[in-house]
Amino acid sequence: MEIDYLNEAANCERFARDFSDVEWVRVPEVFREVSTPRVLVMEFLESLKLTDIEQLDQLGLDRDLLAKRTADIFLRQIVETGYFHCDPHPGNLCVDKAGNLVYYDFGMMDELSPSIRSGFRKFCTALFAGGPVIGDEELAENAKILVDGVEEAGVLARGADRLAVEKLARYFMRTFKDNQLGKKGANVKETVGADLQTLTENDVFRFPSTFTFIFRSFASIDGIGKGLSDTFDIGKLAQPFIEKFTDVQKGYDSPAEKNLSIFARATGLNQADIYKAVTSPKKIAYIEETVRSMERGDLKIRVRSLENEKALERMSLNQGKMEKLVVASLLLNVAGVATNNILRGVGVAGAVAFALQAFVAGAKIAKFDKTQEKYKQTKFVDNDKSNDVAT
């Protein structure tokens, strides 16, 4: 139960202002003159649940359009306004007979902090940039921007391995693009298994509490959308929304650049050629910059061998186990030759303690081997297209 209904009234009014320009979104009007901290009086808006499919069909409402609108309104809250409804379940997000979405219950709202909002926008822009058909070079650049966004939003822990995170980002971005095209992505274990294991073990991803509400809201919207339409896919529906938002945010240097972008998306078949023509100068500039960095001695090359790192980690665990066994053996020998009962008891107790520690260390090694087996790559993966060096 809300402690102060006037807070909910303020939430309702703010939400209504955010979407005052969207004609198909309705928010009940608050009657302030008769509302108090314990009583909230609002306009009555007749509507029905979006999950009442039979009644929607009887009214002749376009369920695909309703599904698209639920996705659009959710994306606008998260990406544009940064102020969102945390609990849009079918009782709080309804539809009237004219097909307008109706929101109720503004007691549970949240606002993204400036850093999270900026990072999330950067994440979305990088993820959807280039459309489903995108070259590996551009995707790699977008992956860096995506990781920057994740870091800015506070999801990526300080000191995290950027190379591994960017490689993981490239994999999931390519998988996302393939899904948009209806293709099956590569196997995660074969492509980024070792990197994923390392990042997971080091707890580099830490989601702020706000993300709990975002995930909750997303789950509700996704459930409603899939109930309305069998073809509902918020990832595909988000593509034109994010592109439009990005166009507004960045603008174009000239009308010709905008027309070229529209032409590239419209023609599809010529997109690869356009991409090569447009990006060739950037590639040449990148090569020149790299060569100059080599000449100045500023170029730093980092090479990782995750297999060697894991081998050293296992060796360290095994060494700890052997040390404990040696100490336990020495204490047993001391107990065996001791003539004093107290010294003999201490030796036996110490031997038992170190033997137990050795047993625990052995269990850790077994668990380590079991974990390694889950992430083990079963076939060679060609990573020449990435910036990583496989060793």
Phi, psi and omega per residue, in radians:
M1 nan 2.350 -3.136
E2 -1.151 2.427 -3.141
I3 -1.285 -0.710 -3.105
D4 -2.349 1.942 -3.088
Y5 -1.227 -0.279 3.082
L6 -1.204 -0.492 3.042
N7 -1.156 -0.730 3.101
E8 -1.137 -0.640 3.096
A9 -1.071 -0.738 3.115
A10 -1.139 -0.697 3.097
N11 -1.064 -0.774 -3.128
C12 -1.070 -0.791 -3.121
E13 -1.164 -0.670 3.106
R14 -1.160 -0.762 3.118
F15 -1.068 -0.706 3.125
A16 -1.102 -0.689 3.113
R17 -1.147 -0.691 -3.124
D18 -1.055 -0.546 -3.058
F19 -2.069 0.449 3.120
S20 -1.143 -0.371 -3.130
D21 -1.604 0.004 3.131
V22 -1.814 1.880 -3.009
E23 -1.205 -0.347 -3.108
W24 -1.744 0.300 3.027
V25 -2.045 2.203 -3.138
R26 -2.089 2.388 3.110
V27 -2.256 2.285 -3.127
P28 -1.024 2.450 3.077
E29 -1.345 2.455 3.117
V30 -1.657 2.309 3.075
F31 -1.685 1.594 -3.045
R32 -1.091 -0.614 -3.025
E33 -1.129 -0.377 3.134
V34 -2.070 0.227 3.116
S35 -1.765 2.565 3.122
T36 -2.386 3.035 3.088
P37 -1.005 -0.360 -3.115
R38 -1.901 -0.192 -3.110
V39 -2.336 2.209 3.115
L40 -2.068 2.097 -3.122
V41 -1.900 2.129 -3.076
M42 -2.279 2.839 3.089
E43 -1.127 2.483 3.074
F44 -1.543 2.098 3.092
L45 -2.033 2.035 -3.134
E46 -1.297 2.320 -3.100
S47 -2.780 3.093 3.072
L48 -2.392 2.822 -3.094
K49 -1.243 2.540 3.081
L50 -1.210 -0.243 3.122
T51 -1.568 -0.077 3.104
D52 -1.481 1.287 -3.010
I53 -1.070 -0.707 -3.107
E54 -1.064 -0.762 -3.135
Q55 -1.238 -0.619 3.086
L56 -1.042 -0.756 3.128
D57 -1.166 -0.657 3.118
Q58 -1.117 -0.598 3.113
L59 -1.405 -0.155 3.126
G60 1.317 0.427 -3.141
L61 -1.381 2.484 -3.123
D62 -1.369 1.845 -3.073
R63 -1.202 -0.602 3.086
D64 -1.110 -0.712 3.111
L65 -1.147 -0.726 3.109
L66 -1.094 -0.707 3.118
A67 -1.091 -0.736 3.125
K68 -1.117 -0.699 -3.131
R69 -1.167 -0.661 3.101
T70 -1.100 -0.660 3.104
A71 -1.201 -0.788 -3.112
D72 -1.061 -0.760 -3.082
I73 -1.216 -0.589 3.089
F74 -1.174 -0.801 -3.125
L75 -1.109 -0.663 -3.141
R76 -1.132 -0.673 3.105
Q77 -1.101 -0.791 -3.048
I78 -1.329 -0.750 -3.005
V79 -1.570 -0.734 -3.024
E80 -1.601 -1.101 -3.014
T81 -1.397 -0.550 -3.093
G82 1.290 0.101 3.135
Y83 -2.128 2.043 -2.936
F84 -2.387 2.718 3.086
H85 -1.392 2.122 -3.042
C86 -1.455 -0.246 -3.014
D87 -2.377 1.075 -3.102
P88 -1.466 0.959 3.096
H89 -1.302 2.979 -3.055
P90 -1.022 -0.293 3.081
G91 -1.472 -0.365 -3.127
N92 -1.819 -0.345 3.107
L93 -2.112 1.843 -3.038
C94 -2.143 -2.961 -3.136
V95 -2.512 2.472 3.082
D96 -1.604 -3.141 -3.055
K97 -1.185 -0.301 3.129
A98 -1.577 -0.043 3.135
G99 1.589 0.198 3.097
N100 -1.488 2.437 3.079
L101 -1.330 2.422 -3.125
V102 -2.160 2.162 3.133
Y103 -1.773 2.454 3.059
Y104 -2.283 2.951 2.966
D105 1.006 1.592 -3.108
F106 -1.884 0.522 3.120
G107 -1.337 -0.419 -3.129
M108 -2.057 1.595 3.121
M109 -2.169 2.758 3.099
D110 -2.544 2.704 3.136
E111 -2.216 2.311 3.119
L112 -1.267 2.382 3.063
S113 -1.160 2.780 -3.126
P114 -0.940 -0.715 -3.111
S115 -1.203 -0.736 3.120
I116 -1.170 -0.721 -3.141
R117 -1.102 -0.809 3.131
S118 -1.115 -0.771 3.134
G119 -1.130 -0.684 -3.135
F120 -1.180 -0.692 3.087
R121 -1.097 -0.746 3.131
K122 -1.111 -0.696 3.107
F123 -1.059 -0.879 -3.106
C124 -1.128 -0.740 3.141
T125 -1.055 -0.774 -3.131
A126 -1.187 -0.682 -3.088
L127 -1.147 -0.721 -3.046
F128 -1.676 -0.143 -3.104
A129 -1.070 2.461 3.091
G130 1.499 -0.188 -3.137
G131 1.285 -3.090 -3.127
P132 -1.083 -0.575 3.136
V133 -1.690 1.925 -3.073
I134 -2.564 2.492 3.136
G135 -1.306 2.784 -3.106
D136 -1.123 -0.638 -3.130
E137 -1.133 -0.797 3.139
E138 -1.176 -0.663 3.121
L139 -1.106 -0.666 3.118
A140 -1.119 -0.689 3.103
E141 -1.166 -0.718 3.124
N142 -1.145 -0.569 3.118
A143 -1.097 -0.658 3.100
K144 -1.129 -0.720 3.115
I145 -1.142 -0.705 3.121
L146 -1.064 -0.766 3.131
V147 -1.153 -0.629 3.044
D148 -1.027 -0.739 3.118
G149 -1.129 -0.743 3.118
V150 -1.081 -0.714 3.135
E151 -1.172 -0.743 -3.139
E152 -1.118 -0.595 -3.136
A153 -1.329 -0.100 3.111
G154 1.498 0.209 -3.135
V155 -1.437 -0.578 -3.095
L156 -1.623 2.177 -3.115
A157 -1.214 2.635 3.100
R158 -1.125 2.475 3.135
G159 1.432 0.096 3.133
A160 -1.168 2.638 -3.134
D161 -1.274 1.803 -3.083
R162 -1.109 -0.649 -3.129
L163 -1.053 -0.798 -3.136
A164 -1.183 -0.694 -3.133
V165 -1.159 -0.724 3.133
E166 -1.174 -0.642 3.088
K167 -1.121 -0.733 3.097
L168 -1.115 -0.703 3.125
A169 -1.102 -0.724 3.122
R170 -1.082 -0.711 -3.135
Y171 -1.108 -0.887 -3.081
F172 -1.211 -0.567 3.075
M173 -1.156 -0.747 3.114
R174 -1.142 -0.691 3.088
T175 -1.090 -0.729 3.121
F176 -1.091 -0.767 3.116
K177 -1.105 -0.735 3.133
D178 -1.103 -0.684 3.114
N179 -1.120 -0.633 3.095
Q180 -1.105 -0.547 3.135
L181 -1.580 -0.013 -3.135
G182 1.431 0.277 3.137
K183 -1.667 2.788 3.084
K184 -1.618 2.269 -3.114
G185 -1.331 2.985 3.129
A186 -1.263 2.787 3.129
N187 -1.206 2.250 -3.050
V188 -1.146 -0.644 -3.129
K189 -1.174 -0.703 -3.093
E190 -1.258 -0.522 -3.028
T191 -1.618 -0.860 -3.060
V192 -2.332 0.452 -3.061
G193 -0.995 -0.876 -3.100
A194 -1.145 -0.733 3.133
D195 -1.136 -0.725 3.138
L196 -1.100 -0.709 3.122
Q197 -1.091 -0.800 -3.119
T198 -1.072 -0.798 -3.121
L199 -1.148 -0.683 -3.137
T200 -1.155 -0.766 -3.122
E201 -1.143 -0.550 -3.102
N202 -1.548 -0.008 3.106
D203 0.909 0.911 -3.091
V204 -1.430 -0.295 3.139
F205 -1.769 2.089 -3.108
R206 -2.300 1.923 -3.053
F207 -1.539 2.170 3.044
P208 -1.046 2.778 -3.068
S209 -1.035 -0.519 -3.137
T210 -1.021 -0.573 -3.102
F211 -1.149 -0.438 3.080
T212 -1.062 -0.738 3.128
F213 -1.253 -0.603 3.092
I214 -1.110 -0.827 -3.138
F215 -1.093 -0.671 3.138
R216 -1.138 -0.785 3.121
S217 -1.121 -0.742 3.126
F218 -1.067 -0.746 -3.125
A219 -1.077 -0.699 3.129
S220 -1.155 -0.805 -3.132
I221 -1.122 -0.720 3.139
D222 -1.120 -0.700 3.119
G223 -1.145 -0.762 3.115
I224 -1.114 -0.779 -3.110
G225 -1.080 -0.762 -3.130
K226 -1.226 -0.476 3.061
G227 -1.253 -0.512 -3.131
L228 -1.422 -0.650 -3.040
S229 -2.466 2.338 3.117
D230 -1.204 -0.391 -3.094
T231 -1.697 0.142 -3.088
F232 -1.099 2.203 3.090
D233 -2.568 1.820 -3.047
I234 -1.107 -0.453 3.082
G235 -1.132 -0.752 3.120
K236 -1.258 -0.683 3.140
L237 -1.184 -0.470 -3.118
A238 -1.311 -0.402 -3.062
Q239 -0.971 -0.997 3.139
P240 -1.137 -0.569 3.126
F241 -1.117 -0.857 -3.119
I242 -1.157 -0.662 3.123
E243 -1.084 -0.756 3.126
K244 -1.126 -0.761 3.128
F245 -1.094 -0.733 3.139
T246 -1.125 -0.719 3.116
D247 -1.040 -0.734 -3.139
V248 -1.178 -0.688 -3.083
Q249 -1.230 -0.784 -3.037
K250 -1.632 -0.503 -3.081
G251 1.189 -3.079 3.121
Y252 -2.210 2.588 3.118
D253 -1.205 -0.476 -3.119
S254 -2.762 2.778 3.071
P255 -1.035 -0.583 -3.139
A256 -1.083 -0.686 3.131
E257 -1.140 -0.697 3.111
K258 -1.145 -0.768 3.131
N259 -1.104 -0.655 3.113
L260 -1.115 -0.707 3.126
S261 -1.136 -0.763 3.126
I262 -1.122 -0.731 3.138
F263 -1.093 -0.692 -3.136
A264 -1.114 -0.734 3.140
R265 -1.238 -0.591 -3.076
A266 -1.332 -0.621 -3.046
T267 -1.549 -0.422 3.028
G268 0.998 -1.032 -3.068
L269 -1.090 -0.544 -3.102
N270 -1.685 0.062 -3.037
Q271 -1.099 -0.668 -3.128
A272 -1.112 -0.750 3.136
D273 -1.142 -0.724 3.128
I274 -1.106 -0.723 -3.140
Y275 -1.057 -0.787 3.141
K276 -1.109 -0.728 -3.111
A277 -1.150 -0.700 -3.086
V278 -1.301 -0.655 -3.032
T279 -1.564 -0.207 -3.118
S280 -0.974 -0.806 3.104
P281 -1.028 -0.658 3.130
K282 -1.138 -0.686 3.135
K283 -1.126 -0.740 3.131
I284 -1.112 -0.745 3.116
A285 -1.098 -0.664 3.130
Y286 -1.130 -0.752 3.119
I287 -1.097 -0.753 3.134
E288 -1.089 -0.753 3.134
E289 -1.111 -0.682 3.124
T290 -1.137 -0.775 3.127
V291 -1.080 -0.758 3.139
R292 -1.127 -0.640 3.085
S293 -1.110 -0.651 3.079
M294 -1.135 -0.705 3.137
E295 -1.129 -0.678 -3.131
R296 -1.396 -0.211 -3.097
G297 1.382 0.319 -3.120
D298 -1.589 -0.170 -3.060
L299 -1.344 2.226 3.104
K300 -1.994 2.266 3.141
I301 -2.008 2.243 -3.126
R302 -2.060 2.258 3.138
V303 -2.151 2.319 3.122
R304 -2.048 2.559 2.996
S305 -2.235 1.668 -3.099
L306 -1.116 -0.563 3.134
E307 -1.111 -0.760 3.116
N308 -1.154 -0.666 3.112
E309 -1.066 -0.757 3.140
K310 -1.197 -0.624 3.105
A311 -1.118 -0.720 3.103
L312 -1.155 -0.650 3.118
E313 -1.124 -0.725 3.118
R314 -1.183 -0.663 3.117
M315 -1.088 -0.688 3.128
S316 -1.130 -0.731 3.101
L317 -1.099 -0.748 -3.128
N318 -1.168 -0.654 3.125
Q319 -1.122 -0.730 3.111
G320 -1.072 -0.676 3.120
K321 -1.124 -0.789 -3.119
M322 -1.119 -0.675 3.136
E323 -1.088 -0.721 -3.139
K324 -1.177 -0.662 3.101
L325 -1.136 -0.690 3.127
V326 -1.097 -0.800 -3.139
V327 -1.100 -0.723 3.115
A328 -1.080 -0.695 3.131
S329 -1.137 -0.736 3.135
L330 -1.097 -0.734 -3.140
L331 -1.153 -0.603 3.072
L332 -1.141 -0.702 3.111
N333 -1.105 -0.711 3.125
V334 -1.100 -0.751 3.138
A335 -1.118 -0.577 -3.102
G336 -1.234 -0.573 -3.087
V337 -1.733 -0.150 -3.088
A338 -1.221 2.456 3.096
T339 -1.725 -0.312 3.137
N340 -1.554 2.283 -3.120
N341 -1.098 -0.666 -3.136
I342 -1.133 -0.786 3.140
L343 -1.125 -0.666 3.122
R344 -1.128 -0.706 3.141
G345 -1.143 -0.721 3.121
V346 -1.118 -0.701 3.139
G347 -1.111 -0.774 3.136
V348 -1.134 -0.771 -3.131
A349 -1.095 -0.731 3.119
G350 -1.137 -0.694 3.132
A351 -1.090 -0.742 3.130
V352 -1.112 -0.736 -3.121
A353 -1.087 -0.825 -3.136
F354 -1.214 -0.569 3.083
A355 -1.123 -0.687 3.084
L356 -1.129 -0.701 3.101
Q357 -1.117 -0.655 3.093
A358 -1.148 -0.660 3.097
F359 -1.104 -0.755 3.110
V360 -1.104 -0.717 3.115
A361 -1.095 -0.670 3.085
G362 -1.105 -0.665 3.102
A363 -1.139 -0.651 3.101
K364 -1.125 -0.677 3.120
I365 -1.131 -0.753 3.121
A366 -1.088 -0.722 3.110
K367 -1.143 -0.694 3.117
F368 -1.059 -0.802 -3.142
D369 -1.107 -0.661 3.138
K370 -1.165 -0.715 3.108
T371 -1.140 -0.736 3.132
Q372 -1.055 -0.658 -3.106
E373 -1.128 -0.578 -3.137
K374 -1.178 -0.585 -3.087
Y375 -1.730 0.073 -3.069
K376 -1.154 2.299 3.098
Q377 -1.395 2.294 -3.060
T378 -1.717 -0.163 3.054
K379 -2.629 2.773 -3.064
F380 -1.230 2.411 3.113
V381 -2.030 2.212 3.139
D382 -1.422 1.956 -3.127
N383 -1.888 0.438 -3.123
D384 -1.065 -0.484 -3.094
K385 -1.359 -0.212 3.115
S386 -1.709 3.072 -3.122
N387 -1.616 0.036 -3.132
D388 -1.450 2.684 3.069
V389 -1.906 2.003 -3.130
A390 -1.424 2.320 3.107
T391 -2.255 nan nan
